[in-house]
Amino acid sequence: MYFLWYMLIGLVAGYVASLIVKGNGSGFWLNLIVGIIGGVLGGWLFSLFGLIAVGTLGSLITSVAGAIVLLLIASGLTRRKREHY
């Protein structure tokens, strides 16, 4: 059951992060993938600062923060790639 809950948190986090970074959603599967990877990245980044996510809201905030970082890195890499061509 927790697996489904984490999937839902990842989906919401990916959607919120894509709204913040891009201004619109990216689609179901991409939002889900970005949210899940963002959750892992956010947990790692927060642990570097000694922060620990507690509860559903903490997990959502951590996932959104990680997903935002992931989308910013991805947009920076794709812009550089386009400029070279």
Secondary structure, DSSP 8 states (H G I E B T S, - for coil): -HHHHHHHHHHHHHHHHHHHHTSS---HHHHHHHHHHHHHHHHHHHHHTT----HHHHHHHHHHHHHHHHHHHHHHHHHHHHHH-
